[in-house]
Amino acid sequence: MMELINHLSLGFGVAFTPINLTYAFVGCLLGTLIGVLPGIGPLATIAMLLPATYGLPPVSALIMLAGIYYGAQYGGSTTAILVNLPGEASSVVTVIDGYQMARQGRAGPALAAAGLGSFFAGCVGTLVLAAFAVPLTELAFMFGAAEYFSLMVLGLIGAVVLASGSLLKAFGMILLGLLLGMVGTDVNSGVARFSFDIPELTDGIGFIVIAMGLFGYGEIISNLGKHESEREVFIARVQGLLPSRQDFKRMVPAVLRGTALGSVLGILPGGGAVMAAFAAYTLEKKTSLQPGEVPFGQGNIRGVAAPESANNAASQTSFIPLLTLGIPPNAVMALMVGAMTIHNIQPGPQVMTSNPELFWGLIASMWIGNAMLIVLNLPLIGIWIKLLSVPYRWLFPAIVLFCAIGVYSTNNSTWDVWMVGLFGVIGYVFIKLGMEPAPLLLGFILGPMMEENLRRALLLSRGDWSVLLTRPLSASLLALAALLLLTVLLPSIKKKREEAFVEA
């Protein structure tokens, strides 16, 4: 305990310098500002603003990027509630009840519930990160390539189990993601594969291209396919910005449940924040409605508070595998790996010992960032509402334009802009077929890492596949994955799972 306090005091000493406080504030502000724009989530925001951190000292750069991350994450919930467009994957569930609340003129309480829930969960998530960092770093030294591979298999199976809709569709989406992740250049031989002699494909397909296409453009095409009366984006009738006492009474237990779930699920590789949001929403629907409470899917405040708390807690604890194991559990953390590499920092267990100022300074800055977000956002809710009460005929070309600029700016490539358009059409088809794109994204991120670790494990064992089962840690992770899969295939559990995801 004493050791933890010493570490945190070192961290706060680093984070409370005027320069780092300024960068944390700039990160939160920029993240929220761009995150509020529909179709541009944390991933695109960080990718667009990454070059701005090149000239900064390493600690300041990472503090600013972390600020951008949770600022954009927060902004994503704003667009989900107001425009029915999830800013990013983990806001997909917030849309269900948040948008209904906005339509009923209760956008203020919905946004306040998201903000307060996020703040509490973020603080708890950071505390979990600080407490578990040291023991997990020690555990990380026991992991080899086989263990990493098995850990990712477990993450993907977890993603299938917690994806909404049919298991078969979720499996199909994960496989499609894994296949798309194989496009590019073979890691070991350097030979281009599945690139069809197109030079732009030798580097693989960009994650931002797929994410923006499936979520941003797919949603827009789907909206344009509806009659104008159905795609009313936002009814700008907002009465009162703060939740009522009754709302608070319902919110508090939901926030606590969401925070606990998110803190645990964020650690799993494979989009912890997405899984956490879905799981928290499912859990709330399992919790019986109180007398006079609105049903889920019709504007229940618990349906906003729980997933938002869960995805924020998960986004803080997802730093755990990055900082302790060196594995980015989601695409945003993969960009963080890129940022660390640019500043000559090798992510992994050695960061804590070789660069304690950076490690603990980043953790301390998360508390400061969360406080800044509340101070920044609650008074600005009125401005976001005005900003987004724009008619859809003006809004959708602006979203398309911002997405195109965001995609173009990451690689300065027009090819990426065309690819986003293609994935937008594919995303629309998925919406029509009732298929959830989140598992595809997880498969796409984890696929190349799984392949690399599997090949490394096989190389070390001279091609002997039994290495995955003879190493105790690897075998137990695979057994856990198999158990999870068997459990969810049991008829009674399968039926309950389908009921849980009826509206999600």
C-alpha positions in Angstrom: 0.0 0.0 0.0 2.8 2.4 1.0 4.6 1.5 -2.3 1.5 2.4 -4.3 1.1 5.8 -2.5 4.8 6.6 -3.2 4.3 5.7 -6.9 1.2 7.9 -7.1 2.8 10.8 -5.4 5.6 10.6 -8.0 2.9 10.4 -10.7 1.0 13.5 -9.4 4.3 15.3 -9.1 4.9 14.7 -12.9 1.2 15.4 -13.9 0.8 18.6 -11.9 3.5 20.5 -13.7 2.0 23.5 -15.6 3.1 22.1 -19.0 1.5 18.7 -18.4 -1.7 20.2 -17.0 -1.9 22.4 -20.2 -1.5 19.4 -22.5 -4.0 17.3 -20.5 -6.5 20.2 -20.9 -5.8 20.7 -24.6 -6.2 16.9 -25.2 -9.5 16.7 -23.4 -10.8 19.8 -25.2 -9.7 18.7 -28.7 -10.9 15.2 -28.0 -14.4 16.3 -27.0 -14.6 18.9 -29.8 -13.8 16.4 -32.5 -15.5 13.5 -30.7 -18.8 15.4 -30.7 -18.8 15.4 -34.5 -20.7 12.3 -35.6 -18.7 9.6 -37.3 -15.4 10.7 -35.8 -14.7 8.6 -32.7 -11.6 8.4 -30.5 -9.7 6.3 -33.1 -9.9 8.9 -35.9 -9.5 11.8 -33.5 -6.2 10.3 -32.1 -5.0 9.4 -35.6 -5.7 12.9 -36.9 -4.0 14.6 -33.9 -1.1 12.2 -33.5 1.3 14.3 -35.6 0.6 17.3 -33.2 2.4 15.4 -30.4 5.6 14.5 -32.3 7.6 17.6 -31.1 6.5 17.2 -27.4 8.4 15.5 -24.6 7.3 11.8 -24.3 5.3 12.2 -21.0 3.5 15.3 -22.3 2.7 13.6 -25.6 1.2 10.5 -23.9 -0.8 12.7 -21.4 -2.2 14.7 -24.3 -3.1 11.6 -26.3 -4.8 10.0 -23.3 -6.8 13.2 -22.8 -7.8 13.1 -26.5 -8.8 9.5 -26.0 -11.3 10.0 -23.1 -12.4 13.3 -24.5 -13.4 11.7 -27.8 -14.9 8.7 -25.9 -17.0 11.2 -24.0 -17.9 13.1 -27.2 -19.0 9.9 -28.8 -21.7 9.5 -26.3 -22.9 13.0 -27.1 -23.5 12.2 -30.8 -25.0 8.8 -29.8 -27.6 10.6 -27.7 -28.3 13.6 -29.8 -27.9 12.4 -33.4 -28.5 8.6 -33.1 -25.0 8.1 -34.6 -22.6 6.3 -32.3 -19.3 8.2 -32.4 -17.5 4.9 -31.9 -18.2 1.2 -31.3 -18.7 1.4 -27.6 -21.4 4.0 -27.9 -23.5 1.7 -30.0 -25.6 0.7 -27.0 -25.9 4.2 -25.7 -27.9 5.1 -28.8 -30.8 2.7 -27.8 -32.1 4.6 -24.8 -30.1 7.9 -25.1 -31.6 8.9 -28.4 -35.1 8.0 -27.2 -34.6 10.3 -24.2 -33.4 13.1 -26.5 -36.6 12.7 -28.6 -38.6 13.1 -25.5 -36.9 16.4 -24.7 -34.7 14.8 -22.0 -31.3 15.1 -23.8 -30.0 17.1 -20.9 -30.5 14.4 -18.2 -29.2 11.8 -20.7 -26.0 13.7 -21.3 -25.6 14.5 -17.6 -26.1 10.8 -16.7 -23.4 9.8 -19.3 -21.0 12.5 -18.0 -21.4 11.8 -14.3 -21.3 8.0 -14.9 -18.2 8.4 -17.0 -16.4 10.5 -14.4 -17.1 8.1 -11.6 -16.2 5.0 -13.7 -13.0 6.7 -15.0 -11.8 7.5 -11.5 -12.4 3.9 -10.3 -10.9 2.4 -13.5 -7.7 4.5 -13.0 -7.6 3.3 -9.3 -7.8 -0.3 -10.6 -5.0 0.4 -13.1 -2.8 1.8 -10.4 -3.5 -1.1 -8.0 -3.0 -3.9 -10.5 -0.1 -2.5 -12.5 2.7 -3.9 -10.4 1.4 -7.5 -9.8 0.4 -7.7 -13.5 3.8 -6.6 -14.7 5.3 -9.4 -12.7 2.8 -11.8 -14.3 3.6 -10.5 -17.8 7.2 -11.8 -17.6 5.7 -15.4 -17.5 3.9 -14.9 -20.9 5.5 -16.3 -24.0 4.2 -16.3 -27.6 2.0 -19.3 -26.9 0.3 -17.6 -23.9 -0.3 -14.4 -25.9 -1.9 -16.4 -28.7 -4.2 -18.3 -26.2 -5.1 -15.0 -24.4 -6.2 -13.5 -27.7 -8.3 -16.6 -28.6 -10.0 -16.1 -25.2 -10.6 -12.4 -26.0 -12.2 -13.2 -29.4 -14.4 -16.0 -28.0 -15.5 -13.5 -25.3 -16.3 -11.0 -28.1 -18.5 -13.6 -29.8 -20.4 -14.5 -26.6 -21.0 -10.8 -25.8 -21.9 -9.7 -29.3 -25.6 -9.0 -29.9 -27.6 -11.1 -32.3 -27.0 -14.7 -33.4 -23.8 -16.5 -32.5 -23.4 -17.7 -36.0 -23.4 -14.1 -37.4 -20.9 -13.0 -34.7 -18.6 -15.9 -35.6 -18.9 -15.0 -39.3 -18.0 -11.4 -38.5 -15.0 -12.4 -36.5 -13.8 -14.7 -39.3 -14.3 -11.9 -41.8 -12.3 -9.6 -39.6 -9.5 -12.1 -39.2 -9.4 -12.6 -43.1 -9.3 -8.8 -43.7 -6.5 -8.5 -41.1 -4.4 -11.0 -43.3 -4.4 -8.6 -46.3 -1.0 -7.0 -46.7 2.6 -8.2 -46.3 3.6 -11.5 -44.7 5.5 -10.7 -41.5 8.0 -13.5 -41.8 8.7 -13.7 -45.5 7.9 -10.1 -46.6 5.8 -11.3 -49.5 2.6 -9.5 -50.3 -0.6 -11.6 -49.9 -4.2 -11.0 -50.8 -3.2 -7.7 -52.2 -4.3 -8.6 -55.8 -1.3 -6.6 -57.2 -2.8 -3.4 -55.9 0.2 -1.5 -54.4 -2.0 0.3 -51.8 -3.1 -3.1 -50.3 0.5 -4.2 -49.6 0.4 -2.2 -46.3 -3.0 -3.8 -45.4 -6.4 -2.2 -45.0 -6.4 0.7 -42.5 -8.4 0.2 -39.3 -9.8 3.7 -39.5 -11.0 3.0 -43.0 -13.0 0.0 -41.8 -14.3 1.6 -38.6 -15.4 4.8 -40.3 -16.9 3.0 -43.3 -18.9 0.4 -41.2 -20.1 2.7 -38.5 -20.1 6.2 -39.9 -21.0 5.9 -43.6 -23.0 2.7 -43.2 -25.2 4.5 -40.6 -25.6 7.5 -43.0 -26.6 5.4 -46.0 -29.1 3.5 -43.7 -30.5 6.9 -42.5 -30.9 8.2 -46.0 -32.7 5.0 -47.0 -35.5 5.8 -44.5 -38.4 8.2 -45.0 -37.7 11.7 -43.8 -40.2 11.4 -40.9 -38.3 8.4 -39.6 -34.8 9.9 -39.8 -35.7 13.0 -37.7 -32.2 13.5 -36.2 -33.0 15.5 -33.2 -36.0 17.2 -31.7 -34.5 20.3 -30.2 -36.8 20.6 -27.2 -34.6 20.4 -24.1 -36.1 21.0 -20.7 -33.6 21.0 -17.7 -30.1 19.8 -18.0 -29.7 18.0 -14.7 -31.3 14.6 -13.9 -34.1 14.7 -11.4 -33.9 13.1 -7.9 -35.8 10.0 -9.3 -33.3 9.8 -12.1 -30.4 9.9 -9.7 -32.0 7.1 -7.6 -32.1 4.9 -10.7 -28.7 5.9 -12.1 -26.5 5.3 -9.0 -26.8 1.5 -8.9 -26.6 1.3 -12.7 -23.4 3.3 -12.6 -21.9 1.1 -9.9 -22.8 -2.1 -11.8 -21.4 -0.7 -15.1 -18.2 0.5 -13.5 -17.5 -2.9 -11.9 -18.2 -4.8 -15.1 -16.2 -2.3 -17.3 -13.2 -2.5 -14.9 -13.0 -6.2 -15.4 -13.8 -6.5 -19.1 -11.5 -3.6 -20.1 -8.5 -5.8 -19.2 -9.5 -8.5 -21.8 -7.9 -8.1 -25.2 -10.4 -7.5 -28.0 -12.3 -4.2 -27.5 -13.0 -4.3 -23.8 -15.0 -1.1 -24.0 -17.3 -2.5 -26.6 -17.9 -5.7 -24.7 -18.3 -3.8 -21.4 -21.0 -1.5 -22.9 -23.0 -4.5 -24.3 -22.6 -6.5 -21.1 -23.6 -3.6 -18.9 -26.7 -3.0 -21.0 -27.6 -6.6 -20.9 -27.2 -6.7 -17.1 -29.4 -3.7 -16.7 -32.2 -5.3 -18.8 -31.9 -8.4 -16.5 -32.4 -6.1 -13.4 -36.1 -5.8 -12.9 -37.8 -2.5 -13.7 -39.0 -0.4 -10.8 -42.7 0.8 -10.6 -43.2 3.7 -13.1 -39.9 3.1 -14.8 -39.8 3.5 -18.6 -39.1 0.1 -20.4 -35.6 -0.3 -22.0 -35.4 0.9 -25.6 -37.9 3.7 -24.8 -35.7 6.1 -23.0 -34.6 4.5 -19.7 -31.8 6.5 -18.0 -30.2 3.3 -16.7 -29.7 2.3 -20.4 -27.4 5.4 -20.8 -25.7 5.5 -17.4 -24.6 1.8 -17.2 -23.0 1.4 -20.7 -21.3 4.8 -20.5 -19.9 4.0 -17.1 -18.8 0.5 -18.3 -17.1 1.8 -21.4 -15.3 4.5 -19.5 -14.1 2.2 -16.8 -13.0 -0.3 -19.5 -11.2 2.4 -21.5 -9.1 3.2 -18.4 -8.4 -0.4 -17.5 -7.5 -1.2 -21.1 -4.3 0.6 -20.4 -3.4 -2.3 -18.1 -2.5 -4.9 -20.8 -0.8 -2.1 -22.9 1.4 -0.9 -20.1 2.1 -4.2 -18.4 2.0 -6.9 -21.1 2.7 -4.6 -24.1 -0.5 -5.9 -25.8 -2.8 -3.2 -27.2 -6.3 -4.6 -26.3 -8.0 -2.4 -28.8 -7.3 -0.2 -31.8 -6.9 3.0 -29.8 -4.2 1.4 -27.7 -2.5 0.2 -30.9 -2.2 3.9 -31.8 -0.8 4.5 -28.4 1.8 1.9 -29.1 2.7 3.8 -32.3 3.0 7.0 -30.3 5.2 5.4 -27.7 7.5 3.9 -30.4 7.8 7.3 -32.1 9.2 8.6 -28.7 11.5 5.6 -28.4 9.6 3.9 -25.6 9.1 0.2 -25.9 5.6 -0.7 -24.4 5.6 -3.6 -22.1 6.6 -4.7 -18.6 9.9 -2.8 -18.7 8.3 0.6 -18.9 7.5 0.7 -15.2 11.1 0.0 -14.2 12.9 1.9 -16.9 10.6 5.0 -17.1 8.6 5.3 -13.9 7.9 9.1 -14.4 6.1 8.3 -17.7 4.2 5.3 -16.3 2.9 6.9 -13.1 2.6 10.4 -14.6 0.2 9.0 -17.2 -1.8 7.2 -14.6 -2.1 10.4 -12.4 -3.0 12.5 -15.4 -6.1 10.2 -16.0 -7.7 11.5 -12.7 -7.0 15.0 -13.7 -8.3 14.4 -17.2 -11.6 12.9 -15.9 -12.1 16.0 -13.6 -11.4 18.3 -16.5 -14.0 16.5 -18.7 -16.8 17.1 -16.2 -15.8 20.8 -15.7 -15.6 21.2 -19.5 -18.7 19.3 -20.6 -21.6 19.8 -18.2 -21.7 23.6 -18.7 -21.2 23.1 -22.5 -24.2 20.7 -23.0 -26.3 23.5 -24.2 -23.7 24.4 -26.9 -23.5 20.8 -28.1 -27.3 20.6 -28.4 -27.3 23.8 -30.5 -24.4 22.6 -32.6 -26.3 19.4 -33.3 -29.8 20.6 -33.9 -28.9 21.1 -37.5 -31.2 19.6 -40.2 -30.0 16.2 -41.4 -29.8 17.4 -45.1 -26.9 19.7 -43.9 -25.6 17.4 -41.3 -24.9 14.3 -43.4 -22.7 16.0 -46.1 -20.7 17.5 -43.2 -20.2 14.1 -41.6 -19.2 12.6 -44.9 -16.7 15.4 -45.4 -15.2 15.2 -41.9 -14.9 11.4 -42.2 -13.2 11.8 -45.6 -10.8 14.4 -44.2 -10.0 12.3 -41.2 -9.3 9.2 -43.3 -7.3 11.1 -45.9 -5.2 12.9 -43.2 -4.0 9.6 -41.6 -2.1 8.4 -44.8 -2.6 11.3 -47.3 -4.1 8.7 -49.6 -7.2 9.1 -51.8 -7.3 5.3 -52.0 -8.4 5.2 -48.3 -11.3 7.6 -49.1 -12.6 5.3 -51.8 -12.2 2.3 -49.4 -14.2 4.1 -46.7 -17.0 4.5 -49.3 -16.8 0.8 -50.2 -17.0 -0.2 -46.5 -19.9 2.2 -46.0 -21.9 0.2 -48.5 -20.8 -3.0 -46.8 -21.8 -1.5 -43.5 -25.2 -0.7 -44.9 -25.6 -4.3 -46.1 -24.7 -5.5 -42.6 -27.3 -3.2 -41.0 -29.9 -4.6 -43.4 -28.9 -8.2 -42.5 -28.9 -7.4 -38.8 -25.2 -8.2 -38.4 -23.2 -6.5 -35.6 -19.9 -5.0 -37.0 -18.1 -4.8 -33.7 -16.8 -8.4 -33.7 -15.4 -7.8 -37.2 -13.3 -4.9 -35.9 -12.0 -7.0 -33.0 -11.0 -9.9 -35.4 -9.3 -7.3 -37.6 -7.2 -5.9 -34.8 -6.3 -9.1 -33.1 -5.8 -11.2 -36.2 -2.3 -10.1 -37.2 -1.2 -10.2 -33.6 -2.5 -13.7 -33.1 -0.8 -14.8 -36.3 2.5 -13.3 -35.3 2.4 -15.0 -31.9 1.3 -18.3 -33.2 4.1 -18.4 -35.8 6.6 -17.3 -33.2 5.4 -20.1 -30.8 5.6 -22.7 -33.6 9.0 -21.4 -34.7 10.4 -21.8 -31.1 8.8 -25.3 -30.8 10.0 -26.3 -34.3 6.5 -26.7 -35.7 5.1 -28.7 -32.8 1.5 -27.5 -32.2 1.3 -29.3 -28.8 3.2 -26.3 -27.4 -0.1 -24.5 -27.0 -1.3 -27.3 -24.7 1.8 -28.4 -22.9 2.5 -24.9 -21.4 0.2 -24.7 -18.3 -0.8 -21.0 -18.7 -1.5 -21.3 -22.4 -3.5 -24.6 -21.9 -5.6 -23.0 -19.1 -6.5 -20.0 -21.2 -7.5 -22.2 -24.1 -9.5 -24.4 -21.7 -11.3 -21.3 -20.4 -12.1 -20.2 -24.0 -13.5 -23.7 -24.8 -15.6 -23.7 -21.6 -17.0 -20.2 -22.4 -17.9 -21.4 -25.9 -19.5 -24.7 -24.6 -21.5 -22.8 -21.9 -23.0 -20.3 -24.4 -24.0 -23.2 -26.8 -26.0 -24.9 -24.1 -29.7 -24.5 -25.2 -30.9 -22.8 -22.0 -28.1 -20.3 -21.9 -28.4 -19.7 -25.6 -32.1 -18.9 -25.3 -31.4 -16.5 -22.4 -28.6 -14.8 -24.4 -30.9 -14.2 -27.4 -33.6 -12.7 -25.1 -31.0 -10.4 -23.5 -30.0 -9.0 -26.9 -33.4 -8.6 -28.4 -33.2 -4.8 -28.4 -29.4 -4.3 -28.2 
